[in-house]
């Protein structure tokens, strides 16, 4: 018998009280009326009184448990489910009679979930603070540059032909950087909200990779980085938005050049046939990324400490855009790295 139900609990308590009454009745009668047990009426009185006491205590306990205790527990149970399930539009289930057994499980589970939600909110709050600080920093630099150049021109440099044109050119460059940051943020927002529609076509991924490396060849040569593509010997046909994947390749390869090894630097691009997918890996022998920072390389505006030391260029938005583009294709991207050895970015594409 499960004693967590009101009926069973009432039965148990009524039985205990009735047994106690029978023992007391027996002792009392035996001490006061020594010959009472020889009479039939004594047993009849004991039976009737015991039965009445059992029924009375049973109904009192059951009424009390149902009215004042279990009704409150059911209210807690329903409240928990209304919070948990109504968010998803599900119907609130009716609690079973084994309410005590389920309420403890629900409360423990709910506590665990809420603790996790609170921790997630703390992380989001920290992320929000970091993001606002990074946005402020990234926008502040070009704005202050523009302000400085314009102020200098207004203070008299505008009349000096040897200065005014150069300062206007620098102002234009800072404005272009500012516009690019805003365009990248807008692109990320569209990718996150699903507003940006991908133009899915079939194309040769190997051919696209060659086009990207040719465009970056001059920059790679300037940084003394060798770009190497492993030739698969045949077209690598995939399905996706060609322009967006070009952007993915460009950002990752450009990153490998920017943070590459300045002596015998190399970036290698390889395509692997994974059955239903093609895995693209871009590997460099650059400065590498600390293991503690690997989880944040795809965050907006995030640049590693070693990355900031290596170069002041870059907005920290490229890899965030890359991640969103790959995920918009319902594919995955990952990174692995060893400090002083190099970094490998890998992403998948649907094979045709």
KEKE-3310 file (N, C-alpha, C; in steps of 0.2 Angstrom, whole numbers, plus 5000, padded with zeros to 4 digits):
npx = (5004:5003:5006:5005:4994:4979:4968:4974:4983:4974:4967:4978:4981:4969:4968:4979:4976:4964:4968:4976:4966:4959:4968:4970:4957:4955:4965:4960:4947:4951:4958:4949:4936:4937:4930:4924:4926:4920:4907:4896:4892:4903:4912:4904:4903:4916:4918:4909:4912:4925:4924:4916:4925:4936:4930:4926:4939:4945:4937:4939:4953:4954:4946:4953:4966:4963:4956:4964:4978:4982:4975:4982:4994:4991:4988:5001:5007:4999:5003:5016:5016:5009:5017:5028:5023:5013:5020:5024:5012:5005:4993:4988:4992:4981:4984:4990:4983:4993:5000:5010:5021:5024:5025:5037:5046:5043:5046:5060:5065:5060:5067:5080:5080:5077:5088:5097:5092:5094:5108:5111:5105:5114:5125:5121:5119:5132:5138:5131:5135:5149:5147:5141:5152:5162:5156:5155:5169:5174:5166:5170:5183:5184:5175:5181:5193:5188:5182:5194:5201:5192:5191:5204:5205:5195:5202:5211:5219:5212:5215:5227:5235:5243:5240:5225:5219:5225:5220:5206:5205:5209:5198:5188:5192:5190:5176:5172:5176:5168:5155:5156:5157:5144:5136:5140:5135:5122:5120:5123:5112:5102:5104:5103:5090:5084:5080:5088:5088:5095:5103:5102:5112:5121:5138:5156:5166:5180:5185:5179:5187:5200:5198:5196:5209:5217:5213:5217:5231:5241:5240:5244:5257:5263:5263:5271:5266:5262:5250:5241:5233:5225:5224:5210:5209:5197:5181:5173:5158:5146:5131:5124:5124:5133:5140:5139:5147:5159:5162:5164:5175:5184:5185:5190:5202:5208:5210:5219:5230:5232:5235:5246:5261:5276:5288:5291:5278:5262:5247:5235:5223:5210:5199:5188:5180:5166:5156:5140:5143:5154:5169:5178:5194:5204:5220:5233:5250:5251:5251:5242:5229:5224:5217:5207:5201:5196:5182:5176:5179:5170:5162:5154:5165:5175:5191:5206:5219:5232:5229:5226:5238:5246:5240:5232:5222:5206:5189:5184:5172:5171:5173:5161:5151:5154:5151:5137:5133:5137:5129:5117:5116:5113:5123:5139:5152:5169:5183:5200:5215:5233:5244:5257:5259:5248:5232:5216:5202:5187:5173:5157:5149:5135:5135:5134)
npy = (4994:5011:5025:5038:5043:5052:5044:5032:5037:5042:5030:5023:5031:5031:5018:5016:5024:5018:5005:5009:5014:5002:4995:5003:5003:4989:4988:4997:4992:4979:4983:4990:4984:4969:4957:4959:4955:4943:4945:4947:4959:4968:4965:4968:4982:4986:4983:4991:5004:5004:5003:5015:5024:5022:5024:5038:5045:5041:5048:5061:5063:5061:5071:5082:5081:5081:5094:5104:5101:5093:5100:5112:5107:5102:5114:5120:5111:5113:5126:5125:5118:5126:5136:5130:5123:5130:5140:5133:5131:5120:5109:5110:5097:5086:5083:5067:5055:5051:5063:5068:5061:5065:5079:5082:5078:5086:5099:5098:5096:5108:5117:5114:5117:5131:5136:5133:5142:5154:5155:5155:5167:5176:5174:5179:5192:5196:5194:5204:5215:5215:5215:5228:5236:5232:5236:5250:5253:5249:5258:5270:5272:5275:5286:5296:5298:5304:5315:5321:5324:5332:5343:5348:5352:5362:5371:5377:5370:5367:5376:5373:5366:5355:5347:5347:5338:5325:5324:5323:5312:5302:5304:5300:5286:5282:5284:5275:5263:5264:5263:5250:5242:5244:5239:5225:5222:5223:5213:5202:5203:5200:5187:5180:5182:5176:5183:5185:5178:5164:5161:5147:5136:5125:5122:5122:5119:5118:5126:5138:5140:5142:5154:5163:5162:5167:5180:5184:5183:5193:5199:5189:5187:5199:5197:5187:5174:5158:5151:5137:5125:5109:5099:5090:5083:5082:5090:5097:5096:5105:5111:5126:5144:5152:5165:5168:5158:5161:5172:5166:5158:5168:5176:5167:5163:5175:5179:5169:5173:5186:5183:5174:5165:5174:5170:5158:5156:5147:5143:5131:5124:5111:5099:5087:5072:5067:5058:5061:5074:5088:5091:5106:5111:5124:5127:5134:5139:5148:5160:5154:5150:5152:5139:5142:5153:5148:5145:5157:5163:5165:5175:5191:5205:5200:5197:5188:5189:5187:5190:5203:5208:5205:5211:5227:5228:5224:5220:5211:5205:5196:5182:5179:5182:5172:5160:5162:5161:5149:5141:5145:5138:5126:5118:5114:5122:5122:5125:5121:5123:5126:5134:5143:5133:5133:5135:5127:5129:5122:5118:5112:5107:5104:5089:5087)
npz = (5000:4996:5005:5002:4997:5001:5006:5010:5019:5029:5032:5038:5049:5056:5059:5068:5079:5083:5087:5097:5106:5108:5115:5127:5131:5134:5145:5154:5157:5162:5174:5181:5181:5185:5181:5170:5157:5156:5152:5138:5133:5135:5126:5115:5117:5115:5102:5095:5099:5095:5081:5078:5082:5073:5061:5063:5065:5053:5043:5047:5046:5032:5027:5032:5026:5012:5011:5017:5015:5004:4994:4993:4989:4976:4970:4970:4961:4949:4947:4944:4932:4924:4922:4916:4905:4899:4892:4880:4874:4878:4885:4902:4913:4922:4939:4946:4958:4966:4972:4981:4978:4965:4965:4972:4963:4953:4958:4961:4948:4942:4950:4946:4932:4933:4939:4930:4920:4926:4926:4913:4910:4917:4910:4897:4901:4904:4891:4884:4890:4886:4873:4870:4875:4866:4854:4856:4857:4844:4836:4841:4837:4822:4822:4831:4824:4812:4818:4822:4810:4803:4812:4812:4799:4799:4807:4799:4791:4780:4770:4766:4753:4753:4764:4765:4756:4759:4772:4770:4762:4772:4781:4773:4772:4786:4787:4778:4784:4796:4790:4784:4796:4801:4791:4791:4804:4802:4792:4800:4809:4800:4796:4808:4811:4800:4789:4778:4763:4756:4740:4733:4724:4713:4713:4709:4722:4723:4712:4716:4728:4722:4715:4726:4733:4723:4722:4735:4734:4732:4744:4753:4748:4752:4766:4767:4766:4761:4750:4748:4739:4740:4727:4722:4710:4703:4700:4714:4719:4726:4736:4738:4743:4733:4733:4747:4752:4746:4753:4766:4764:4760:4772:4782:4776:4774:4788:4792:4785:4790:4804:4802:4801:4800:4795:4784:4782:4780:4772:4771:4761:4761:4754:4760:4756:4764:4762:4762:4764:4761:4768:4772:4776:4782:4786:4795:4800:4810:4824:4833:4844:4861:4871:4880:4874:4863:4862:4860:4848:4838:4842:4841:4837:4845:4848:4850:4863:4859:4846:4845:4849:4838:4827:4824:4815:4808:4812:4820:4817:4806:4808:4815:4806:4797:4804:4805:4792:4788:4797:4793:4781:4786:4791:4799:4808:4814:4826:4829:4838:4842:4852:4845:4835:4826:4817:4813:4804:4801:4790:4784:4769:4759:4749:4732)
capx = (5000:5006:5003:5006:4987:4975:4963:4978:4985:4968:4966:4983:4981:4963:4970:4984:4972:4959:4972:4978:4960:4957:4973:4968:4950:4957:4969:4956:4942:4954:4960:4943:4931:4941:4926:4920:4927:4916:4901:4896:4891:4909:4915:4900:4904:4922:4918:4905:4916:4931:4922:4915:4932:4940:4926:4926:4945:4946:4934:4942:4959:4954:4944:4958:4971:4961:4954:4969:4985:4982:4972:4987:4999:4989:4989:5008:5008:4997:5006:5023:5015:5006:5023:5033:5020:5009:5025:5024:5005:5002:4987:4990:4989:4979:4989:4987:4981:5000:5002:5016:5027:5025:5026:5044:5050:5042:5049:5067:5066:5059:5073:5086:5079:5077:5095:5101:5090:5097:5115:5111:5104:5120:5130:5119:5121:5139:5139:5128:5140:5155:5146:5141:5158:5166:5153:5157:5176:5175:5163:5173:5189:5183:5172:5186:5197:5184:5182:5201:5203:5188:5193:5211:5204:5192:5206:5215:5222:5208:5218:5234:5234:5248:5237:5218:5217:5226:5215:5200:5206:5209:5192:5184:5193:5187:5169:5171:5176:5161:5149:5157:5155:5136:5134:5142:5131:5115:5121:5122:5105:5097:5106:5100:5082:5081:5077:5092:5087:5101:5102:5105:5114:5126:5144:5162:5169:5187:5186:5178:5193:5205:5196:5197:5216:5220:5212:5221:5238:5245:5241:5248:5264:5265:5264:5276:5262:5261:5243:5242:5226:5226:5220:5206:5209:5190:5177:5170:5152:5142:5125:5124:5124:5140:5143:5140:5152:5165:5163:5166:5182:5188:5186:5194:5209:5211:5212:5225:5235:5233:5239:5250:5268:5280:5293:5289:5271:5259:5240:5233:5215:5209:5192:5188:5174:5163:5150:5135:5145:5161:5173:5183:5198:5209:5225:5239:5255:5252:5252:5238:5224:5223:5212:5202:5198:5193:5175:5173:5182:5165:5158:5155:5170:5180:5198:5210:5224:5237:5227:5227:5246:5249:5238:5227:5217:5201:5184:5181:5165:5172:5171:5154:5147:5156:5147:5130:5132:5137:5123:5111:5116:5111:5130:5143:5159:5173:5190:5205:5221:5238:5248:5264:5259:5244:5225:5213:5195:5184:5166:5155:5145:5131:5138:5129)
capy = (5000:5017:5029:5045:5045:5054:5039:5027:5040:5042:5023:5021:5035:5029:5011:5017:5027:5013:5000:5012:5014:4995:4993:5007:5000:4983:4989:5000:4987:4974:4985:4993:4979:4962:4951:4962:4951:4937:4947:4948:4966:4971:4964:4972:4989:4987:4982:4996:5010:5004:5004:5022:5028:5021:5028:5045:5047:5040:5053:5067:5063:5061:5078:5087:5080:5083:5101:5109:5100:5091:5105:5117:5104:5102:5121:5121:5107:5116:5132:5123:5116:5132:5140:5126:5120:5135:5143:5130:5131:5114:5109:5108:5090:5085:5079:5061:5054:5051:5070:5069:5058:5069:5086:5083:5077:5092:5104:5097:5097:5115:5121:5113:5121:5138:5137:5134:5148:5160:5155:5157:5175:5179:5174:5183:5199:5197:5195:5210:5221:5214:5217:5235:5239:5231:5240:5257:5254:5249:5264:5276:5274:5279:5293:5300:5299:5308:5321:5325:5326:5338:5349:5350:5356:5368:5375:5381:5365:5366:5381:5371:5360:5349:5344:5346:5332:5319:5323:5321:5305:5299:5305:5295:5279:5281:5283:5268:5258:5264:5260:5243:5239:5244:5234:5219:5221:5222:5206:5197:5203:5197:5180:5178:5183:5172:5187:5185:5172:5161:5159:5140:5134:5120:5125:5118:5122:5119:5131:5144:5141:5144:5161:5167:5162:5171:5187:5186:5181:5198:5201:5184:5188:5204:5195:5181:5168:5153:5148:5130:5121:5102:5097:5084:5080:5082:5095:5096:5099:5106:5115:5132:5151:5153:5171:5168:5153:5164:5176:5162:5157:5174:5179:5163:5163:5182:5178:5165:5178:5191:5180:5169:5165:5179:5166:5151:5155:5143:5142:5125:5122:5104:5097:5080:5069:5064:5054:5066:5081:5090:5095:5110:5113:5129:5126:5138:5138:5155:5161:5150:5153:5149:5135:5146:5158:5145:5145:5164:5166:5167:5180:5197:5209:5196:5196:5185:5194:5187:5193:5211:5210:5203:5216:5231:5228:5220:5223:5205:5203:5192:5175:5179:5182:5165:5155:5163:5159:5141:5138:5146:5132:5120:5115:5115:5125:5121:5127:5119:5127:5125:5141:5142:5128:5135:5135:5124:5130:5117:5118:5107:5109:5098:5087:5085)
capz = (5000:4995:5010:5000:4995:5007:5008:5013:5025:5034:5035:5042:5056:5060:5062:5074:5084:5085:5090:5104:5110:5110:5121:5133:5134:5137:5151:5159:5160:5166:5180:5185:5181:5183:5179:5164:5151:5155:5149:5131:5132:5135:5119:5110:5118:5112:5095:5092:5100:5091:5074:5078:5083:5067:5055:5064:5064:5046:5039:5049:5043:5025:5025:5033:5021:5006:5011:5020:5013:4997:4989:4992:4985:4969:4968:4968:4956:4943:4946:4941:4925:4920:4920:4912:4899:4895:4887:4874:4872:4879:4890:4909:4914:4929:4944:4948:4965:4969:4971:4984:4974:4959:4967:4974:4957:4949:4961:4960:4941:4941:4953:4942:4926:4934:4941:4923:4916:4929:4924:4906:4909:4919:4904:4892:4903:4903:4884:4882:4892:4882:4866:4870:4876:4860:4849:4857:4855:4837:4832:4843:4834:4816:4824:4834:4818:4808:4821:4822:4804:4802:4816:4809:4792:4800:4811:4795:4786:4773:4765:4764:4748:4755:4769:4765:4752:4763:4778:4767:4761:4778:4783:4769:4774:4792:4785:4774:4790:4800:4786:4784:4803:4801:4786:4794:4810:4798:4789:4805:4811:4795:4796:4814:4811:4795:4784:4772:4759:4752:4733:4733:4717:4713:4710:4711:4728:4722:4708:4720:4732:4718:4714:4732:4734:4718:4725:4741:4733:4733:4752:4756:4746:4756:4773:4766:4767:4755:4750:4745:4739:4739:4721:4722:4704:4700:4703:4721:4718:4732:4735:4743:4741:4731:4735:4754:4753:4744:4759:4771:4762:4760:4779:4785:4773:4776:4795:4792:4782:4795:4810:4800:4803:4796:4792:4781:4784:4775:4773:4766:4760:4759:4754:4761:4755:4770:4760:4760:4764:4760:4774:4770:4781:4781:4791:4795:4805:4813:4831:4836:4849:4868:4872:4884:4870:4857:4862:4859:4842:4833:4845:4837:4839:4849:4846:4856:4866:4854:4839:4846:4849:4831:4822:4826:4810:4809:4817:4824:4814:4800:4810:4817:4800:4794:4808:4804:4785:4788:4800:4788:4776:4790:4791:4805:4808:4821:4825:4834:4838:4847:4852:4842:4830:4820:4818:4808:4803:4796:4789:4780:4764:4757:4743:4726)
cpx = (5004:5003:5004:4999:4983:4971:4968:4981:4980:4967:4972:4983:4975:4965:4974:4980:4967:4963:4974:4972:4958:4962:4971:4961:4951:4960:4964:4951:4945:4956:4954:4938:4935:4937:4922:4920:4923:4909:4901:4896:4898:4913:4911:4902:4911:4922:4914:4909:4922:4929:4920:4921:4936:4936:4927:4933:4947:4944:4937:4949:4959:4951:4949:4964:4969:4959:4960:4976:4985:4980:4978:4993:4997:4989:4996:5009:5006:5000:5013:5021:5012:5012:5027:5029:5016:5013:5025:5017:5002:4997:4991:4988:4986:4983:4986:4986:4988:5003:5009:5022:5029:5028:5034:5048:5049:5046:5057:5069:5065:5065:5079:5086:5080:5084:5099:5099:5093:5105:5116:5110:5110:5125:5128:5120:5128:5141:5136:5133:5146:5153:5145:5147:5162:5163:5155:5164:5177:5172:5167:5179:5188:5180:5177:5191:5194:5184:5188:5202:5199:5190:5199:5209:5200:5196:5211:5218:5218:5211:5225:5233:5238:5244:5229:5216:5219:5222:5208:5200:5206:5202:5187:5185:5190:5179:5167:5171:5170:5155:5150:5155:5147:5133:5135:5137:5124:5115:5120:5115:5101:5098:5103:5093:5079:5079:5081:5091:5093:5099:5106:5106:5119:5132:5150:5166:5177:5189:5184:5184:5199:5204:5198:5205:5219:5219:5216:5229:5242:5246:5245:5255:5267:5267:5269:5272:5261:5254:5244:5235:5228:5221:5217:5207:5202:5186:5174:5163:5148:5136:5125:5124:5132:5143:5144:5146:5159:5167:5166:5173:5187:5190:5191:5201:5212:5213:5218:5231:5237:5237:5243:5257:5272:5286:5291:5282:5267:5251:5238:5226:5214:5202:5192:5181:5171:5157:5144:5137:5152:5164:5178:5187:5203:5214:5231:5244:5257:5253:5248:5233:5224:5217:5206:5198:5195:5185:5172:5176:5176:5160:5159:5160:5175:5186:5202:5216:5230:5236:5228:5234:5249:5247:5233:5221:5212:5196:5181:5174:5165:5170:5164:5150:5148:5152:5140:5129:5132:5131:5117:5110:5114:5118:5133:5150:5163:5180:5194:5212:5226:5242:5255:5264:5254:5236:5222:5205:5192:5176:5164:5150:5141:5134:5132:5131)
cpy = (5006:5022:5036:5048:5047:5049:5034:5030:5040:5035:5021:5024:5032:5022:5012:5019:5022:5008:5003:5013:5007:4993:4997:5004:4993:4984:4992:4995:4982:4976:4987:4987:4972:4957:4954:4958:4945:4939:4949:4955:4970:4971:4968:4979:4991:4987:4989:5003:5010:5006:5012:5026:5028:5025:5036:5048:5046:5046:5060:5068:5064:5068:5083:5087:5083:5091:5105:5107:5098:5096:5110:5114:5104:5109:5122:5117:5110:5122:5130:5122:5121:5136:5136:5124:5125:5139:5140:5129:5124:5114:5107:5102:5090:5081:5072:5060:5054:5058:5071:5067:5062:5076:5087:5082:5083:5098:5104:5098:5104:5119:5120:5117:5129:5140:5138:5140:5154:5161:5157:5165:5179:5179:5178:5191:5201:5198:5201:5216:5221:5217:5225:5238:5238:5236:5248:5258:5254:5255:5270:5278:5278:5286:5298:5302:5305:5315:5325:5328:5333:5344:5352:5354:5362:5373:5379:5376:5365:5371:5378:5365:5354:5344:5342:5339:5326:5318:5321:5314:5300:5299:5300:5288:5278:5280:5277:5262:5258:5261:5252:5239:5239:5239:5227:5217:5219:5215:5201:5197:5199:5190:5177:5177:5179:5176:5187:5178:5170:5159:5152:5138:5128:5123:5120:5122:5123:5125:5138:5145:5144:5152:5165:5167:5167:5179:5189:5184:5187:5200:5195:5185:5193:5202:5188:5174:5164:5150:5142:5127:5114:5100:5091:5080:5079:5088:5093:5100:5099:5110:5120:5139:5152:5159:5171:5163:5157:5169:5172:5161:5163:5177:5174:5163:5170:5182:5174:5169:5183:5189:5174:5170:5169:5176:5159:5150:5151:5142:5136:5124:5115:5103:5089:5077:5065:5060:5059:5073:5082:5094:5099:5112:5118:5129:5131:5136:5144:5154:5156:5153:5149:5145:5138:5151:5155:5145:5152:5167:5168:5172:5187:5202:5206:5195:5193:5190:5194:5190:5200:5213:5209:5209:5220:5231:5223:5222:5217:5203:5197:5184:5174:5178:5175:5160:5156:5160:5152:5138:5140:5141:5126:5115:5117:5118:5124:5124:5123:5122:5125:5131:5139:5137:5130:5133:5131:5126:5125:5118:5114:5110:5103:5096:5085:5078)
cpz = (5000:5000:5008:4998:5001:5010:5012:5019:5031:5037:5040:5049:5060:5063:5068:5080:5087:5089:5097:5108:5112:5116:5127:5136:5137:5144:5156:5162:5164:5173:5184:5186:5180:5180:5173:5158:5150:5153:5142:5129:5132:5129:5114:5111:5114:5105:5092:5093:5096:5083:5073:5078:5076:5061:5056:5063:5056:5042:5041:5046:5036:5023:5026:5028:5015:5006:5013:5017:5006:4992:4988:4988:4978:4966:4966:4962:4949:4942:4942:4934:4921:4918:4915:4905:4895:4890:4880:4871:4873:4885:4897:4911:4921:4933:4946:4955:4969:4969:4975:4981:4968:4960:4968:4968:4953:4952:4960:4953:4939:4944:4948:4935:4927:4936:4934:4919:4919:4927:4917:4905:4912:4913:4898:4894:4902:4895:4882:4884:4888:4875:4865:4871:4869:4854:4850:4855:4848:4833:4834:4839:4827:4818:4826:4828:4814:4811:4821:4816:4802:4806:4814:4803:4794:4804:4806:4789:4780:4768:4763:4759:4750:4760:4768:4761:4756:4769:4775:4765:4767:4781:4780:4771:4781:4791:4782:4780:4794:4796:4785:4790:4803:4797:4788:4800:4807:4795:4794:4808:4806:4795:4802:4814:4805:4789:4778:4769:4755:4745:4732:4726:4718:4710:4712:4716:4727:4718:4712:4725:4728:4717:4720:4733:4729:4720:4731:4740:4734:4741:4755:4754:4751:4763:4773:4768:4761:4755:4746:4745:4737:4733:4722:4716:4700:4703:4709:4721:4724:4731:4740:4740:4739:4733:4743:4756:4751:4750:4765:4770:4763:4767:4782:4782:4775:4783:4795:4789:4787:4801:4808:4802:4798:4793:4790:4783:4778:4777:4768:4767:4757:4759:4755:4760:4761:4768:4758:4761:4762:4765:4771:4776:4779:4787:4790:4800:4808:4821:4835:4841:4855:4868:4876:4880:4864:4856:4860:4852:4837:4836:4841:4841:4844:4845:4851:4858:4861:4848:4840:4846:4842:4826:4825:4821:4811:4814:4821:4823:4809:4802:4812:4811:4797:4797:4806:4797:4785:4791:4796:4783:4780:4790:4798:4803:4815:4820:4831:4833:4843:4846:4849:4836:4824:4822:4812:4809:4799:4796:4784:4775:4761:4750:4738:4723)
residu = (UNK:UNK:UNK:UNK:UNK:UNK:UNK:UNK:UNK:UNK:UNK:UNK:UNK:UNK:UNK:UNK:UNK:UNK:UNK:UNK:UNK:UNK:UNK:UNK:UNK:UNK:UNK:UNK:UNK:UNK:UNK:UNK:UNK:UNK:UNK:UNK:UNK:UNK:UNK:UNK:UNK:UNK:UNK:UNK:UNK:UNK:UNK:UNK:UNK:UNK:UNK:UNK:UNK:UNK:UNK:UNK:UNK:UNK:UNK:UNK:UNK:UNK:UNK:UNK:UNK:UNK:UNK:UNK:UNK:UNK:UNK:UNK:UNK:UNK:UNK:UNK:UNK:UNK:UNK:UNK:UNK:UNK:UNK:UNK:UNK:UNK:UNK:UNK:UNK:UNK:UNK:UNK:UNK:UNK:UNK:UNK:UNK:UNK:UNK:UNK:UNK:UNK:UNK:UNK:UNK:UNK:UNK:UNK:UNK:UNK:UNK:UNK:UNK:UNK:UNK:UNK:UNK:UNK:UNK:UNK:UNK:UNK:UNK:UNK:UNK:UNK:UNK:UNK:UNK:UNK:UNK:UNK:UNK:UNK:UNK:UNK:UNK:UNK:UNK:UNK:UNK:UNK:UNK:UNK:UNK:UNK:UNK:UNK:UNK:UNK:UNK:UNK:UNK:UNK:UNK:UNK:UNK:UNK:UNK:UNK:UNK:UNK:UNK:UNK:UNK:UNK:UNK:UNK:UNK:UNK:UNK:UNK:UNK:UNK:UNK:UNK:UNK:UNK:UNK:UNK:UNK:UNK:UNK:UNK:UNK:UNK:UNK:UNK:UNK:UNK:UNK:UNK:UNK:UNK:UNK:UNK:UNK:UNK:UNK:UNK:UNK:UNK:UNK:UNK:UNK:UNK:UNK:UNK:UNK:UNK:UNK:UNK:UNK:UNK:UNK:UNK:UNK:UNK:UNK:UNK:UNK:UNK:UNK:UNK:UNK:UNK:UNK:UNK:UNK:UNK:UNK:UNK:UNK:UNK:UNK:UNK:UNK:UNK:UNK:UNK:UNK:UNK:UNK:UNK:UNK:UNK:UNK:UNK:UNK:UNK:UNK:UNK:UNK:UNK:UNK:UNK:UNK:UNK:UNK:UNK:UNK:UNK:UNK:UNK:UNK:UNK:UNK:UNK:UNK:UNK:UNK:UNK:UNK:UNK:UNK:UNK:UNK:UNK:UNK:UNK:UNK:UNK:UNK:UNK:UNK:UNK:UNK:UNK:UNK:UNK:UNK:UNK:UNK:UNK:UNK:UNK:UNK:UNK:UNK:UNK:UNK:UNK:UNK:UNK:UNK:UNK:UNK:UNK:UNK:UNK:UNK:UNK:UNK:UNK:UNK:UNK:UNK:UNK:UNK:UNK:UNK:UNK:UNK:UNK:UNK:UNK:UNK:UNK:UNK:UNK:UNK:UNK:UNK:UNK:UNK:UNK:UNK:UNK:UNK:UNK:UNK:UNK:UNK:UNK:UNK:UNK:UNK:UNK:UNK:UNK:UNK:UNK)
# end
